[in-house]
Amino acid sequence: MKSASCNESTNGEEEDSSIQPILPVLLPRGRKLILHLDLNNTILVSDAATGQGLKAALNSYLCTVAWGQISDAGDWQWLSHEPSVGPPCDDAINYYTHFGRNWNFVDTEIGQPFRELFNHHIKLLEWQGEADRLFAEEEDGKCYHWILPSFFHLLQSLHQQGRQFSVVLRTFGTDLPRVLESVHAAFSGKHPLFPKLHQVPLNVDLTRGRIRCNKREVVLTRGSDRISTKAKERNVYNYFSSMAGIGGFQDHFDWWARNNFTSSGGKPFWIDPSDCESQHIIVDDNIRLGEADTIVDCRVLLEKGSRKVPTSELYDVCLVQTDLLRAIAEKDYFLDCITRCEGNYERYLQNFNVE
């Protein structure tokens, strides 16, 4: 596998000792990272499209990671008061599947066991100092982080470790223009917690892109760019692989809805085991192991065409289901995800005898 040039981890800049050590230490590898990151309940705890503020969004998320089952008498019983992205046992059902999302979940009698956990993470999200609309949201008289600090820590850390990477923000929602504006401001040195980001030579493209799907093709547009899979399926993959800096795209929600919210209508995502130069990773809270309830339409590119693969084949390899609670509480959460995926990807590629 090439390339040795990507294994050179130093860029000649002196590291800021005030933010050391950075853990985990990602091994400098040959592949460029192309990180496809969802917005809502991944790097944001809110959703403008549904009108969810921070507390409603966190309540809504908890509904998807709190697990129970129906007793023989037909009553709901919690299996655990510890949330988890995956079911604790085969017959577990999350609250969302049985009852639907509840923006006031922890205020209900059934959701009370999760109230303390909710309060703890809300406290972690409190903004310290003077509020700034670029990075903070006000709710109930207090200010909170809008974009999670772990996201900015990820970008700063990857740069300090000499990684080659780009970020593709992907959302069905309407927050993208404001997110791009805020990220651009952070890279101009305006984020009080990350003043060194202005030293990172990473361009933020403020032009919002779109991805639209139909039975014949996937079409990506951004500014004057128009890329289609009709002539060659790997065209969009190549476009993402060649991206520099940070950009954003609104995916096709109506197509997902028309496909009954299954993987067939989800966000299109490709990997290419023969590509020794890059690794694509997508992080989204709506990635699920069941194809009937997941948000990514994943395909492995072949010499001719592609092969649609189930989420289970690439789960924690290139597909990461966001653990929002960890993303709030742990600054290294996204770095942990990348470390895990890189190791698993190396093992996955052995199935293809890639050299």
C-alpha positions as CSV (number, residue, x, y, z in Angstrom):
1,M,0.0,0.0,0.0
2,K,1.2,3.5,-0.7
3,S,2.0,6.2,0.2
4,A,5.0,6.9,2.4
5,S,4.6,10.7,2.1
6,C,1.4,10.5,4.2
7,N,3.3,8.9,7.0
8,E,5.3,12.1,7.7
9,S,3.5,13.5,10.8
10,T,5.3,16.7,11.4
11,N,4.4,20.0,9.6
12,G,7.2,22.1,11.1
13,E,4.9,24.0,13.5
14,E,5.6,24.1,17.3
15,E,2.9,22.5,19.3
16,D,1.0,24.5,21.9
17,S,2.0,22.9,25.3
18,S,-1.1,24.4,26.9
19,I,-3.3,21.9,25.2
20,Q,-1.1,18.8,25.6
21,P,-1.4,15.9,25.9
22,I,-3.9,15.1,23.2
23,L,-5.4,11.6,23.6
24,P,-5.8,9.3,21.9
25,V,-2.8,9.7,19.7
26,L,-3.8,8.8,16.2
27,L,-1.1,7.0,14.3
28,P,0.1,8.9,11.2
29,R,-1.2,6.9,8.3
30,G,-0.9,7.1,4.6
31,R,-4.6,7.6,3.9
32,K,-6.3,10.9,3.9
33,L,-9.4,11.0,6.1
34,I,-12.7,12.2,4.5
35,L,-15.0,12.6,7.5
36,H,-18.7,12.8,6.6
37,L,-20.4,14.3,9.8
38,D,-24.1,14.7,10.4
39,L,-25.2,17.9,12.2
40,N,-28.2,17.3,14.4
41,N,-27.5,15.1,17.5
42,T,-23.9,14.6,16.2
43,I,-22.1,17.9,16.4
44,L,-25.2,19.9,17.3
45,V,-27.7,19.4,20.1
46,S,-30.6,21.1,18.4
47,D,-32.6,20.9,15.2
48,A,-33.9,24.1,13.5
49,A,-36.0,22.1,11.0
50,T,-38.2,20.5,13.8
51,G,-37.9,23.5,16.1
52,Q,-36.1,21.5,18.8
53,G,-33.9,23.5,21.1
54,L,-31.1,21.9,23.1
55,K,-33.3,20.4,25.8
56,A,-35.9,19.0,23.4
57,A,-33.2,17.6,21.2
58,L,-31.4,15.8,24.1
59,N,-34.7,14.5,25.3
60,S,-35.5,13.2,21.8
61,Y,-32.1,11.5,21.6
62,L,-32.5,9.8,25.0
63,C,-35.6,8.2,23.6
64,T,-33.5,6.3,21.1
65,V,-30.9,5.0,23.6
66,A,-33.2,4.0,26.5
67,W,-34.1,0.3,26.3
68,G,-37.0,-1.7,27.7
69,Q,-39.4,-4.5,26.8
70,I,-43.1,-5.4,27.1
71,S,-43.9,-7.7,30.0
72,D,-46.3,-10.6,29.7
73,A,-49.0,-8.4,31.2
74,G,-48.4,-5.8,28.5
75,D,-46.6,-3.3,30.6
76,W,-43.5,-1.4,29.7
77,Q,-40.4,-2.4,31.8
78,W,-37.0,-0.8,31.6
79,L,-34.2,-3.3,31.0
80,S,-31.6,-0.8,32.1
81,H,-31.3,2.8,33.3
82,E,-28.0,3.1,31.4
83,P,-28.4,4.4,27.9
84,S,-26.7,2.7,25.0
85,V,-26.6,3.1,21.2
86,G,-27.2,-0.6,20.7
87,P,-29.7,-2.9,22.4
88,P,-28.6,-4.6,25.6
89,C,-30.2,-7.9,24.5
90,D,-31.9,-9.3,21.5
91,D,-35.5,-8.6,22.5
92,A,-34.8,-5.1,23.7
93,I,-36.9,-2.2,22.3
94,N,-35.9,1.4,22.6
95,Y,-38.5,3.9,23.9
96,Y,-38.6,5.7,20.5
97,T,-39.6,2.5,18.6
98,H,-42.5,1.8,21.0
99,F,-43.7,5.2,22.0
100,G,-42.2,7.7,19.5
101,R,-40.0,10.6,20.3
102,N,-40.8,12.7,23.3
103,W,-39.4,16.2,23.7
104,N,-40.2,16.1,27.4
105,F,-39.1,12.5,28.0
106,V,-37.3,13.0,31.3
107,D,-40.2,15.1,32.7
108,T,-42.6,12.2,32.3
109,E,-43.1,9.5,35.0
110,I,-41.7,6.8,32.7
111,G,-38.6,8.9,31.8
112,Q,-37.8,9.9,35.4
113,P,-34.9,7.4,35.8
114,F,-33.0,9.4,33.1
115,R,-33.5,12.8,34.6
116,E,-30.2,12.9,36.5
117,L,-28.3,11.9,33.4
118,F,-30.1,14.5,31.4
119,N,-29.3,17.3,33.9
120,H,-25.6,16.2,34.0
121,H,-25.2,16.6,30.3
122,I,-27.1,19.9,30.1
123,K,-24.7,21.2,32.8
124,L,-21.7,20.1,30.6
125,L,-23.2,22.1,27.7
126,E,-23.4,25.4,29.6
127,W,-21.5,28.2,27.9
128,Q,-19.0,30.0,30.2
129,G,-18.5,33.7,29.7
130,E,-20.1,36.2,27.4
131,A,-22.6,34.6,24.9
132,D,-21.7,34.6,21.2
133,R,-24.5,33.8,18.7
134,L,-21.9,32.1,16.5
135,F,-21.2,29.4,19.0
136,A,-23.9,29.6,21.7
137,E,-27.7,29.2,22.1
138,E,-29.8,30.7,24.8
139,E,-32.6,28.7,26.4
140,D,-34.5,29.3,29.6
141,G,-32.2,32.2,30.5
142,K,-29.0,30.3,30.1
143,C,-26.5,30.0,27.3
144,Y,-25.2,26.6,26.0
145,H,-22.7,25.4,23.4
146,W,-24.4,25.1,20.0
147,I,-21.6,23.3,18.2
148,L,-20.0,20.7,20.5
149,P,-16.5,21.5,21.6
150,S,-15.5,17.9,20.8
151,F,-16.0,18.8,17.1
152,F,-13.5,21.7,17.2
153,H,-11.1,19.6,19.4
154,L,-11.2,17.0,16.6
155,L,-10.2,19.5,13.9
156,Q,-7.5,21.0,16.0
157,S,-6.1,17.7,17.1
158,L,-6.0,16.2,13.6
159,H,-4.0,19.2,12.4
160,Q,-1.6,19.0,15.3
161,Q,-1.0,15.3,14.6
162,G,-0.1,16.1,11.0
163,R,-3.1,14.3,9.5
164,Q,-4.4,15.0,6.0
165,F,-8.1,15.3,6.2
166,S,-11.3,17.0,5.0
167,V,-14.7,17.3,6.5
168,V,-18.0,16.9,4.6
169,L,-20.9,18.1,6.7
170,R,-24.1,16.3,5.7
171,T,-27.6,16.9,6.9
172,F,-31.3,16.5,6.0
173,G,-32.0,19.7,8.0
174,T,-31.7,23.4,7.6
175,D,-28.9,24.3,9.9
176,L,-26.1,24.0,7.4
177,P,-25.6,27.7,6.4
178,R,-25.3,28.8,10.0
179,V,-23.0,25.9,10.9
180,L,-20.7,26.8,8.0
181,E,-20.7,30.4,9.1
182,S,-19.8,29.5,12.7
183,V,-17.1,27.0,11.7
184,H,-15.6,29.7,9.4
185,A,-15.6,32.1,12.3
186,A,-13.9,29.6,14.5
187,F,-11.1,29.2,11.9
188,S,-10.8,33.0,11.9
189,G,-9.8,32.8,15.6
190,K,-13.2,33.9,17.0
191,H,-14.0,30.8,19.2
192,P,-12.9,31.7,22.8
193,L,-12.1,28.0,23.6
194,F,-10.1,27.4,20.4
195,P,-8.2,30.6,19.6
196,K,-5.5,28.6,17.9
197,L,-7.8,27.3,15.1
198,H,-6.9,30.4,13.0
199,Q,-3.4,28.8,12.7
200,V,-4.9,25.7,11.0
201,P,-4.7,26.1,7.2
202,L,-8.1,24.6,6.5
203,N,-10.5,26.4,4.2
204,V,-14.2,26.6,5.0
205,D,-16.3,26.7,1.8
206,L,-19.5,28.7,2.7
207,T,-21.3,27.5,-0.5
208,R,-24.0,25.1,0.5
209,G,-24.1,22.0,-1.7
210,R,-27.0,19.6,-2.4
211,I,-27.3,15.9,-3.0
212,R,-30.4,14.7,-4.8
213,C,-31.2,11.1,-5.6
214,N,-33.5,9.1,-7.9
215,K,-33.6,5.6,-9.3
216,R,-31.2,6.4,-12.1
217,E,-28.5,8.5,-10.4
218,V,-27.2,10.6,-7.6
219,V,-26.5,14.2,-8.4
220,L,-24.3,16.5,-6.3
221,T,-24.3,20.2,-6.9
222,R,-22.3,23.0,-5.3
223,G,-21.8,26.4,-6.9
224,S,-20.8,25.7,-10.5
225,D,-20.0,22.0,-9.8
226,R,-22.4,19.4,-10.9
227,I,-21.4,15.7,-10.4
228,S,-23.6,12.8,-11.4
229,T,-23.2,9.0,-10.9
230,K,-25.1,8.3,-14.2
231,A,-22.0,8.1,-16.4
232,K,-19.8,6.6,-13.7
233,E,-20.8,5.6,-10.2
234,R,-17.6,6.6,-8.6
235,N,-17.8,10.2,-9.7
236,V,-19.3,11.5,-6.5
237,Y,-16.8,9.4,-4.5
238,N,-14.0,10.9,-6.4
239,Y,-15.4,14.4,-5.8
240,F,-15.5,13.8,-2.0
241,S,-12.1,12.3,-2.0
242,S,-10.6,15.3,-3.7
243,M,-12.2,17.8,-1.4
244,A,-10.0,20.0,0.7
245,G,-11.0,21.8,3.9
246,I,-14.6,21.8,5.1
247,G,-17.7,21.9,3.1
248,G,-21.4,21.0,3.5
249,F,-24.2,19.4,1.7
250,Q,-28.0,19.0,2.3
251,D,-29.0,15.4,1.6
252,H,-32.3,14.4,0.0
253,F,-34.8,13.9,2.9
254,D,-37.8,13.5,0.6
255,W,-36.0,10.6,-1.1
256,W,-35.4,8.9,2.2
257,A,-39.1,9.4,3.1
258,R,-40.3,8.0,-0.2
259,N,-38.2,4.9,0.6
260,N,-39.9,4.5,4.0
261,F,-36.8,5.8,5.9
262,T,-34.9,2.7,4.9
263,S,-31.2,2.4,3.8
264,S,-32.3,2.4,0.2
265,G,-33.2,6.1,0.4
266,G,-30.6,7.2,2.9
267,K,-27.6,9.4,2.5
268,P,-25.5,7.9,-0.4
269,F,-22.0,6.8,0.8
270,W,-19.3,4.9,-1.0
271,I,-16.1,3.3,0.0
272,D,-13.4,1.9,-2.4
273,P,-11.2,-0.9,-1.0
274,S,-8.8,-0.4,-3.9
275,D,-8.2,3.3,-3.0
276,C,-4.9,3.3,-1.0
277,E,-5.0,7.1,-0.6
278,S,-8.1,7.7,1.5
279,Q,-10.6,6.4,4.0
280,H,-14.1,7.7,4.2
281,I,-15.9,7.6,7.5
282,I,-19.5,8.8,8.2
283,V,-20.8,9.6,11.7
284,D,-24.5,10.0,12.2
285,D,-26.9,9.4,15.1
286,N,-29.4,7.7,12.8
287,I,-27.1,4.9,11.7
288,R,-28.7,1.7,12.8
289,L,-27.8,-2.0,12.3
290,G,-31.3,-2.7,10.9
291,E,-31.6,-1.7,7.2
292,A,-35.3,-0.8,7.8
293,D,-34.4,2.0,10.1
294,T,-31.0,3.5,9.1
295,I,-29.9,6.6,7.3
296,V,-27.0,5.6,5.1
297,D,-27.1,3.9,1.7
298,C,-23.7,2.3,1.7
299,R,-22.0,0.9,-1.4
300,V,-18.6,-0.7,-1.9
301,L,-17.2,0.3,-5.3
302,L,-15.9,-2.5,-7.5
303,E,-14.0,-2.6,-10.7
304,K,-17.3,-2.3,-12.5
305,G,-20.2,-0.9,-10.6
306,S,-20.7,-1.4,-6.9
307,R,-22.2,-3.7,-4.3
308,K,-24.8,-2.5,-1.8
309,V,-23.7,-3.6,1.7
310,P,-25.6,-3.9,4.9
311,T,-24.8,-1.5,7.8
312,S,-23.5,-4.4,9.8
313,E,-20.7,-5.1,7.4
314,L,-19.2,-1.6,7.9
315,Y,-20.4,-0.7,11.4
316,D,-17.5,0.9,13.3
317,V,-15.4,0.4,10.1
318,C,-16.7,3.3,8.0
319,L,-20.1,3.8,9.6
320,V,-20.3,5.2,13.1
321,Q,-23.6,5.6,15.1
322,T,-23.1,8.7,17.2
323,D,-23.0,8.3,20.9
324,L,-24.2,11.9,21.6
325,L,-23.7,11.6,25.4
326,R,-20.1,10.7,24.9
327,A,-19.7,13.5,22.3
328,I,-20.9,16.0,24.9
329,A,-18.9,14.6,27.8
330,E,-15.6,13.5,26.2
331,K,-13.5,15.9,24.1
332,D,-11.7,12.9,22.4
333,Y,-14.9,11.2,21.4
334,F,-14.6,11.7,17.7
335,L,-10.9,10.9,17.8
336,D,-11.8,7.6,19.5
337,C,-14.2,6.9,16.7
338,I,-11.6,7.5,14.0
339,T,-9.0,5.4,15.8
340,R,-11.4,2.5,16.1
341,C,-12.5,2.8,12.4
342,E,-8.9,2.9,11.1
343,G,-7.9,-0.3,12.9
344,N,-11.1,-2.0,11.8
345,Y,-10.7,-0.8,8.2
346,E,-7.2,-2.3,8.0
347,R,-8.7,-5.7,9.0
348,Y,-11.7,-5.2,6.6
349,L,-9.3,-4.6,3.6
350,Q,-7.7,-8.0,4.2
351,N,-10.9,-9.5,2.7
352,F,-10.0,-7.8,-0.6
353,N,-6.3,-8.6,-0.7
354,V,-5.6,-4.9,-1.3
355,E,-1.9,-4.1,-1.7
